[in-house]
Structure formats: C-alpha cells, structure tokens
Amino acid sequence: MSSDGGATGIGVTVIVVVVLVKIGIIAYVCNKRSSTQAEQFGNDSRFIPLTMVKFLDDMEREKPIRFTSQQLRIATENFSILLGSGAFGTVYKGLFSNGTAVPVKVLNGTSDKRIEEQFMAEVSTMGRTHHFNLVRLYGFCFESSLRALVYEFMVNGSLDNHLFKASKGPIIGFEKLYEIALGTARGIAYLHEECPQRIVHYDIKPGNILLDSNFCAKVADFGLAKLCNRDNTHITMTNGRGTPGYAAPEVWLPLPVSHKCDVYSFGMLLFEIIGRRRNYMDVGLGDSQQWFPIWVWGKYEKKQLKDLMIVCAIEEKDHEVAERMLKVALCCVQYRPETRPVMSIVVKMLEGALPVPEALNPFTYLFSGVNQPDDSLARLAWNGGGSDWSSSDVVTKSTVVTGTPLMRRYEITMASE
C-alpha cells in the first residue's frame, strides 16, 4: 500500500510540473508577442504627429474600425486585385473572413502632409455622416507604411461607367437615371443642411456617384471635402479644387467660395445624365461643335426642348420629368452663387413639390461685352421670397463673340445662327 501511495504521489508531482512548465512556456510566448507588437506600434507612432494621434483617437469613438496594415494585406491578397485608381489613391478589392467584400483605397500623394490632409478629409466627413445616399466608411488604417480607407462595396460601380463607357452591364433606363439624380441631390442636401457641421464636397461628378445592387445613388470620394461652420458664408481656399468641367467658376477664379459650388457641379451632372454624354465632348448637333449646356440653353430660350428630347432619345412619357431636370440644371449653374438654389430646394423641384422658376441665362459671362443680368429676383426666390420671376425681365440678347479667354480654356465653340 505504501509503495502504491508513493508511486501515485510521484505521478501527481510529475503532472503538476509538466502543467507548470507548459503555463510558463505559454506565458513567455504571449509576453514576447505583446512586447514585439508594442515595440512595432511604438516605432510606428514616432512617425505619426501628435495632432494625428488625437484625431485617430477621436475618430475611433465615432465607430469606424481601425484596421492594421496586416489585416488589409490579408483581405486584399496583398493588394493584388485592382479596381481603379485616381488622383488621390488606388482602389483594391478586399474580402474579409465573414464574406464581406470591400474596396480598399490606398492613399497616395506628393507628400506625407498631402496624404494626411486627404485622410483627415475623408475620415472626418464620412466617419461622422450616416445617410442612405452616402457611401458608408467601414474603417481605416493609418500606419507609417500604409494609409488606407475601407468602404462598403458598390456592385454596379460608378455612374460614369454607365453614362459614357461601353459597359457590359444593363443600360440604365431614364426612370432609374431620374432616381439616381434625385438620390444624389438628397445626399448633397444632407451634407450641406443636416450635418452638425456643413460639409462641402467640392468634387461632384459622375465618377464620384456610386451605384449599389439596386442602382441607388451613393455620393463618394470625400478627398477634397471641407468642414465649415454654418455661420461662415464663404470658405477660405488655398488652392483650386474640383474637376474642370464640373467645378464652379468661383473655384478657379479669385472669387469667394461657398457650398453653392456643389450646387453648380450638380447642375453639370444633370446635363450629362440627360444627354448621356460628357458636356465637353463634341455632340454632333448640326455642323458646328457645341458645348452641351449652352446648346440646352439655346433650345430652352427658344422653347424648343422637344427637339432636345428627340436628339437625346428620351421617350415621350419621360418628357415632363426630363424638362424639369433641365430647368433645374439651368438654375443650378447660374454664374453668381447667390442666384443658385440651395440643395433642399433642388430636391423639392426635382420631386415636383415646388415649381421650377424661369432661369436666367447662366452663360453670359463667357461672352465679351455682356453685362451680368440683374439677379435680385433670383436671390429673392431662393431665399423664400417667392419664385415668380422670369428671365424676360432682363436683357440676355447680345452679339456672340467666340474665343474669349474662358471659352478658349474650356475649348467651347458656339454655333452660328
């Protein structure tokens, strides 16, 4: 009995020793890993300014997930599936372990400061906004080796692929294009009028309107966006922003800039949706090359919009909505920002809840020797003082002089009557 008890005691002792050794090994390995990670993050933090550290801490409380570079390399298979690229970054397709597909935008720029500006612009705006017509930001990565943004995946890509390119996907019907225009307007109105701080996008164009599986519009790409106080009527600009052909005149000229520059860009977007072509392409309308928005104004002024419907292959059942969209576009692209409607008014006019006033000629500034029309009635209309005003109250006829500086810059030619 005593020998058996001694053997049992030895066996128990051996088991306890083995267990303790295993626990010790596990503790050592875990401690080593945590020390290595702490060292890596410590080394990385030396490259991140204190202002950025505070910004990242604030944003983590706003819900977007902070990914590590290793997590994103695994999700994107080491950034092997390219979706597209632009001035501010390259986009890769990623797939998380739960099956969620995401686009991962790796930021690039001419300097670390420029990359940080882009990063903060997108994360600070998209991380704080929640609207059906805005692309959702899932998360971000900010390490010395990688600055990246992770979005929700839009199955049908960008609107420009459907308007301008020979896409293999289905052709979008006019009713759906109208819904896309309306959804885009609602998204911009939310940025301007419903966020705690007004957000100016600065780069509204078809390439930045993404489409989900149901072709619902989502405004994307906030790399140029700027937060501003609602009490400030104008924004300080250090350099030109936006895309030529969509950017408002005041963005490129030494003029005050406000959120109305997005309204102008939206108007240019409406022209391209109606025409299903880029405004700056030769549109084959007669023998002369013409800029589509000016051609639209000519047809509108002569009350010949039905001719435009035929050229743009718009069915008769859609004429009323198309005409409304064109009139709204002309109101949005007025030269003076104060004569452009705010986006909430644009939404109501597109919906048909408000009548669209007669537009003034928005392109007189392109011609030499033409004075700007009196815009007091327009300002009154957009500020709630009524909308019963007409371009017949102002003189818009003049001798057309081609080859002015602005026309040469944008390669605009006018057709002779």
C-alpha positions as CSV (number, residue, x, y, z in Angstrom):
1,M,0.0,0.0,0.0
2,S,2.8,2.4,0.9
3,S,4.7,1.7,-2.3
4,D,1.5,2.3,-4.3
5,G,0.9,5.6,-2.5
6,G,4.4,6.8,-3.2
7,A,4.1,6.0,-6.9
8,T,0.8,7.9,-7.0
9,G,2.4,10.9,-5.3
10,I,5.3,10.9,-7.8
11,G,2.9,10.7,-10.7
12,V,0.9,13.7,-9.4
13,T,4.1,15.7,-8.9
14,V,5.2,15.0,-12.5
15,I,1.8,16.1,-13.9
16,V,1.9,19.3,-11.8
17,V,5.5,20.1,-13.0
18,V,4.5,19.4,-16.6
19,V,1.5,21.7,-16.3
20,L,3.5,24.4,-14.7
21,V,6.2,24.2,-17.4
22,K,3.5,24.5,-20.2
23,I,2.0,27.5,-18.5
24,G,5.4,29.1,-18.2
25,I,6.1,28.5,-21.9
26,I,2.7,30.0,-22.9
27,A,3.2,33.0,-20.7
28,Y,6.7,33.6,-22.1
29,V,5.4,33.3,-25.7
30,C,2.5,35.7,-25.1
31,N,4.7,38.2,-23.3
32,K,7.2,38.0,-26.2
33,R,4.5,38.6,-28.8
34,S,3.0,41.6,-26.9
35,S,6.4,43.1,-26.4
36,T,7.2,42.7,-30.1
37,Q,3.8,44.3,-31.0
38,A,4.3,47.1,-28.5
39,E,7.7,47.7,-30.0
40,Q,6.3,47.8,-33.5
41,F,3.5,50.2,-32.6
42,G,5.9,52.3,-30.6
43,N,8.2,52.6,-33.6
44,D,5.2,53.4,-35.8
45,S,3.9,56.1,-33.5
46,R,7.1,58.0,-33.8
47,F,6.2,58.8,-37.4
48,I,2.6,60.0,-36.5
49,P,2.3,63.6,-35.4
50,L,0.5,64.2,-32.0
51,T,-2.3,66.0,-33.8
52,M,-2.9,62.9,-35.9
53,V,-2.8,60.7,-32.9
54,K,-5.5,62.8,-31.2
55,F,-7.5,62.8,-34.5
56,L,-7.4,59.0,-34.7
57,D,-8.4,58.6,-31.1
58,D,-11.4,60.9,-31.7
59,M,-12.4,59.0,-34.8
60,E,-12.3,55.6,-33.1
61,R,-15.0,56.9,-30.9
62,E,-17.1,57.7,-34.0
63,K,-17.4,54.0,-34.8
64,P,-15.3,53.3,-37.9
65,I,-13.0,50.3,-37.4
66,R,-9.2,50.9,-37.2
67,F,-7.6,48.1,-39.2
68,T,-3.9,47.1,-39.2
69,S,-1.9,47.0,-42.4
70,Q,-1.5,43.2,-41.9
71,Q,-5.3,42.8,-41.8
72,L,-5.8,44.7,-45.0
73,R,-2.9,42.9,-46.8
74,I,-4.6,39.6,-46.0
75,A,-8.1,40.9,-47.0
76,T,-6.8,42.2,-50.4
77,E,-4.4,39.3,-51.0
78,N,-1.5,41.7,-50.7
79,F,-3.3,44.3,-52.9
80,S,-3.5,42.1,-55.9
81,I,-7.0,42.9,-57.3
82,L,-7.0,46.4,-58.7
83,L,-10.4,48.1,-59.0
84,G,-9.3,51.5,-60.2
85,S,-7.1,54.5,-59.5
86,G,-7.3,58.3,-59.4
87,A,-5.5,61.4,-58.4
88,F,-5.8,60.6,-54.7
89,G,-5.3,56.9,-54.4
90,T,-5.5,53.4,-55.8
91,V,-8.5,51.1,-55.0
92,Y,-8.2,47.4,-54.5
93,K,-10.8,44.7,-53.8
94,G,-10.8,43.1,-50.4
95,L,-12.7,40.2,-48.8
96,F,-13.0,39.7,-45.1
97,S,-13.3,36.3,-43.4
98,N,-17.0,36.8,-42.8
99,G,-17.5,37.1,-46.6
100,T,-17.9,40.9,-46.7
101,A,-16.5,42.4,-49.9
102,V,-14.9,45.9,-49.6
103,P,-13.0,48.3,-51.7
104,V,-9.8,49.4,-50.0
105,K,-8.4,52.8,-51.1
106,V,-4.7,53.2,-50.6
107,L,-4.0,57.0,-50.4
108,N,-1.1,58.5,-52.3
109,G,0.2,62.0,-52.8
110,T,3.2,64.2,-53.4
111,S,3.9,64.5,-49.7
112,D,3.0,63.0,-46.3
113,K,1.2,66.2,-45.5
114,R,-1.0,66.0,-48.6
115,I,-1.8,62.3,-47.8
116,E,-2.7,63.3,-44.2
117,E,-5.0,66.1,-45.5
118,Q,-6.8,63.6,-47.8
119,F,-7.1,61.1,-45.0
120,M,-8.5,63.5,-42.5
121,A,-10.9,65.0,-45.0
122,E,-12.4,61.6,-45.9
123,V,-12.4,60.1,-42.4
124,S,-13.7,63.2,-40.6
125,T,-16.6,63.6,-43.1
126,M,-17.6,60.0,-43.9
127,G,-16.9,58.8,-40.4
128,R,-19.5,61.2,-39.0
129,T,-22.2,61.0,-41.7
130,H,-25.0,58.5,-41.9
131,H,-27.3,58.8,-44.9
132,F,-28.8,56.3,-47.4
133,N,-27.3,58.3,-50.3
134,L,-23.7,58.5,-49.0
135,V,-21.2,55.7,-49.2
136,R,-20.5,54.2,-45.8
137,L,-17.0,54.2,-44.4
138,Y,-16.3,50.8,-42.7
139,G,-12.9,51.7,-41.3
140,F,-9.4,52.9,-41.9
141,C,-5.7,52.2,-41.5
142,F,-3.1,54.8,-40.6
143,E,0.4,53.4,-40.1
144,S,3.8,54.6,-41.3
145,S,3.7,52.1,-44.2
146,L,0.0,52.3,-45.1
147,R,-2.7,55.0,-45.2
148,A,-5.9,53.4,-46.4
149,L,-9.7,53.7,-46.3
150,V,-12.2,50.8,-46.3
151,Y,-15.7,51.4,-47.8
152,E,-18.9,49.5,-48.4
153,F,-18.7,47.7,-51.8
154,M,-20.9,49.1,-54.6
155,V,-21.7,46.3,-57.0
156,N,-22.6,48.5,-60.0
157,G,-19.6,50.7,-59.9
158,S,-19.7,54.4,-60.7
159,L,-22.3,56.3,-62.8
160,D,-19.8,57.4,-65.4
161,N,-19.2,53.8,-66.4
162,H,-22.9,53.6,-67.3
163,L,-23.3,57.0,-68.9
164,F,-20.1,57.3,-71.0
165,K,-18.5,53.9,-71.5
166,A,-19.5,50.8,-73.4
167,S,-20.3,48.9,-70.2
168,K,-21.3,45.3,-70.5
169,G,-23.9,45.8,-67.7
170,P,-27.5,46.6,-68.3
171,I,-28.4,50.0,-69.8
172,I,-30.0,52.3,-67.2
173,G,-33.4,53.5,-68.2
174,F,-34.5,57.1,-67.8
175,E,-36.7,56.5,-64.8
176,K,-33.7,55.0,-62.9
177,L,-31.5,57.9,-64.0
178,Y,-34.0,60.3,-62.6
179,E,-34.0,58.3,-59.3
180,I,-30.1,58.5,-59.3
181,A,-30.2,62.2,-59.8
182,L,-32.7,62.7,-57.0
183,G,-30.8,60.4,-54.6
184,T,-27.6,62.3,-55.4
185,A,-29.4,65.6,-54.6
186,R,-30.6,64.3,-51.3
187,G,-27.1,63.1,-50.3
188,I,-25.7,66.6,-51.1
189,A,-28.5,68.3,-49.3
190,Y,-27.8,66.2,-46.2
191,L,-24.1,67.2,-46.3
192,H,-25.0,70.9,-46.7
193,E,-28.0,71.3,-44.4
194,E,-28.4,68.4,-42.0
195,C,-25.0,67.6,-40.7
196,P,-23.9,69.3,-37.4
197,Q,-21.2,71.0,-39.5
198,R,-21.8,71.8,-43.1
199,I,-19.7,69.6,-45.4
200,V,-18.7,70.9,-48.9
201,H,-17.8,68.1,-51.2
202,Y,-16.0,70.1,-54.0
203,D,-15.9,67.3,-56.5
204,I,-19.5,66.2,-57.5
205,K,-19.3,64.4,-60.8
206,P,-20.5,61.0,-62.3
207,G,-17.2,59.3,-61.3
208,N,-18.0,60.0,-57.6
209,I,-21.6,58.8,-57.7
210,L,-21.5,55.0,-56.9
211,L,-24.4,52.6,-57.5
212,D,-25.4,49.7,-55.3
213,S,-27.1,46.5,-56.4
214,N,-30.4,48.3,-56.9
215,F,-28.7,51.2,-58.7
216,C,-29.4,53.5,-55.8
217,A,-27.0,56.5,-55.8
218,K,-24.3,56.9,-53.2
219,V,-22.1,60.0,-53.1
220,A,-18.5,59.0,-52.6
221,D,-14.9,60.3,-52.6
222,F,-14.5,63.0,-50.0
223,G,-10.8,63.6,-50.6
224,L,-11.4,67.3,-51.3
225,A,-14.3,67.7,-48.8
226,K,-14.1,70.5,-46.2
227,L,-16.0,71.0,-42.9
228,C,-17.2,74.6,-42.3
229,N,-19.2,76.5,-39.7
230,R,-22.7,77.3,-40.9
231,D,-22.2,80.9,-39.7
232,N,-19.4,81.4,-42.3
233,T,-20.9,82.4,-45.6
234,H,-17.6,81.8,-47.5
235,I,-14.7,79.4,-47.3
236,T,-11.0,80.2,-47.4
237,M,-9.4,78.4,-50.3
238,T,-5.6,77.9,-50.5
239,N,-5.7,76.3,-54.0
240,G,-8.2,75.3,-56.7
241,R,-10.3,72.2,-56.1
242,G,-12.6,70.1,-58.1
243,T,-12.6,68.8,-61.7
244,P,-12.6,71.1,-64.7
245,G,-16.0,71.0,-66.4
246,Y,-17.8,70.4,-63.1
247,A,-16.2,73.0,-60.8
248,A,-17.9,76.3,-60.4
249,P,-16.3,79.4,-61.8
250,E,-15.5,80.9,-58.4
251,V,-13.4,77.8,-57.5
252,W,-10.9,78.6,-60.3
253,L,-11.1,82.4,-60.1
254,P,-10.2,84.8,-57.3
255,L,-13.8,84.9,-56.0
256,P,-15.4,83.9,-52.7
257,V,-16.4,80.2,-52.4
258,S,-19.3,78.7,-50.6
259,H,-21.3,75.5,-50.5
260,K,-23.0,76.7,-53.7
261,C,-20.1,75.4,-55.7
262,D,-21.5,71.9,-55.1
263,V,-24.9,73.1,-56.5
264,Y,-23.1,74.2,-59.7
265,S,-21.4,70.8,-60.1
266,F,-24.7,69.0,-59.5
267,G,-26.2,71.1,-62.4
268,M,-23.5,70.0,-64.7
269,L,-24.1,66.4,-63.6
270,L,-27.8,66.8,-64.5
271,F,-26.8,67.9,-68.1
272,E,-24.7,64.8,-68.5
273,I,-27.4,62.5,-67.2
274,I,-29.9,63.9,-69.7
275,G,-27.5,63.8,-72.6
276,R,-25.8,60.5,-71.5
277,R,-22.5,62.1,-72.7
278,R,-19.8,64.3,-71.3
279,N,-20.6,68.0,-71.6
280,Y,-17.2,68.7,-73.2
281,M,-17.4,66.1,-76.0
282,D,-18.4,67.1,-79.5
283,V,-22.1,66.2,-79.5
284,G,-22.8,66.1,-83.3
285,L,-25.7,68.6,-83.1
286,G,-25.6,70.1,-86.6
287,D,-22.5,71.1,-88.4
288,S,-20.9,73.0,-85.5
289,Q,-19.2,71.8,-82.4
290,Q,-21.2,72.9,-79.4
291,W,-21.0,72.8,-75.6
292,F,-24.0,70.8,-74.5
293,P,-25.1,73.1,-71.6
294,I,-25.1,76.2,-73.9
295,W,-27.0,74.2,-76.6
296,V,-29.6,73.3,-73.9
297,W,-29.9,77.0,-73.0
298,G,-30.5,77.9,-76.7
299,K,-33.3,75.3,-77.0
300,Y,-34.8,76.4,-73.7
301,E,-34.8,80.1,-74.6
302,K,-36.4,79.3,-78.0
303,K,-38.9,76.9,-76.3
304,Q,-37.6,74.0,-78.4
305,L,-36.8,71.5,-75.7
306,K,-38.8,68.8,-77.6
307,D,-36.0,68.9,-80.2
308,L,-33.6,68.1,-77.5
309,M,-35.7,65.2,-76.3
310,I,-35.5,63.7,-79.8
311,V,-31.7,64.1,-80.0
312,C,-31.2,62.6,-76.5
313,A,-33.6,59.7,-77.3
314,I,-35.9,60.4,-74.4
315,E,-39.3,58.8,-74.7
316,E,-42.4,60.9,-74.7
317,K,-43.7,59.5,-71.4
318,D,-40.5,60.9,-69.8
319,H,-40.6,64.4,-71.4
320,E,-42.1,66.2,-68.4
321,V,-39.6,64.9,-65.9
322,A,-36.7,65.5,-68.3
323,E,-37.8,69.1,-69.0
324,R,-38.0,69.6,-65.2
325,M,-34.5,68.2,-64.7
326,L,-33.1,70.5,-67.5
327,K,-34.7,73.6,-65.9
328,V,-33.3,72.7,-62.5
329,A,-29.9,72.2,-64.1
330,L,-30.0,75.7,-65.6
331,C,-30.9,77.2,-62.2
332,C,-28.0,75.3,-60.6
333,V,-25.3,76.5,-63.0
334,Q,-26.0,80.2,-62.6
335,Y,-22.8,82.2,-62.6
336,R,-23.3,84.0,-59.3
337,P,-23.5,81.6,-56.3
338,E,-26.2,83.6,-54.6
339,T,-28.6,83.0,-57.6
340,R,-28.2,79.2,-57.3
341,P,-30.8,77.4,-55.1
342,V,-29.8,75.5,-52.0
343,M,-29.9,71.7,-52.4
344,S,-33.0,71.2,-50.3
345,I,-34.9,73.4,-52.8
346,V,-33.3,71.5,-55.7
347,V,-34.6,68.2,-54.2
348,K,-38.2,69.6,-54.0
349,M,-38.0,71.0,-57.5
350,L,-36.9,67.6,-58.9
351,E,-39.6,65.9,-57.0
352,G,-42.2,68.3,-58.4
353,A,-43.1,69.6,-55.0
354,L,-42.0,73.1,-56.0
355,P,-42.4,74.8,-59.4
356,V,-39.1,75.5,-61.2
357,P,-38.8,79.2,-61.9
358,E,-37.7,80.6,-65.3
359,A,-33.9,80.6,-65.3
360,L,-31.7,83.5,-66.2
361,N,-29.1,82.9,-68.9
362,P,-26.2,81.3,-66.9
363,F,-23.6,81.7,-69.6
364,T,-23.4,85.4,-70.4
365,Y,-20.1,85.6,-68.5
366,L,-18.5,83.6,-71.3
367,F,-19.0,86.3,-73.9
368,S,-17.2,89.6,-74.3
369,G,-19.1,92.8,-73.6
370,V,-22.1,91.2,-71.9
371,N,-23.2,92.5,-68.5
372,Q,-24.5,90.2,-65.9
373,P,-28.3,90.3,-65.7
374,D,-29.9,91.7,-62.6
375,D,-30.2,88.7,-60.2
376,S,-32.2,90.4,-57.4
377,L,-35.3,88.4,-58.3
378,A,-33.3,85.1,-58.3
379,R,-31.9,85.8,-54.9
380,L,-35.4,86.6,-53.6
381,A,-36.8,83.3,-55.0
382,W,-34.1,81.1,-53.4
383,N,-34.4,82.9,-50.0
384,G,-38.1,82.1,-49.6
385,G,-39.4,85.4,-51.0
386,G,-41.3,83.7,-53.8
387,S,-40.4,82.1,-57.1
388,D,-42.5,84.2,-59.6
389,W,-39.7,85.6,-61.6
390,S,-38.8,85.4,-65.3
391,S,-35.8,85.9,-67.5
392,S,-38.0,88.1,-69.6
393,D,-37.3,90.8,-67.1
394,V,-33.7,91.0,-68.1
395,V,-31.8,91.6,-71.3
396,T,-29.9,88.4,-72.4
397,K,-29.5,89.0,-76.1
398,S,-26.1,90.1,-77.3
399,T,-23.6,89.7,-80.1
400,V,-21.8,86.4,-79.5
401,V,-18.1,86.7,-79.6
402,T,-16.2,83.4,-79.7
403,G,-12.7,83.0,-78.5
404,T,-12.9,84.7,-75.1
405,P,-10.3,83.5,-72.5
406,L,-12.8,81.3,-70.6
407,M,-14.1,79.7,-73.8
408,R,-10.6,79.0,-75.1
409,R,-9.7,77.5,-71.8
410,Y,-12.6,75.0,-71.9
411,E,-12.5,74.6,-75.7
412,I,-16.0,75.9,-76.1
413,T,-17.2,76.9,-79.6
414,M,-20.6,78.5,-80.4
415,A,-22.6,77.6,-83.4
416,S,-23.6,80.4,-85.7
417,E,-27.3,81.1,-86.1
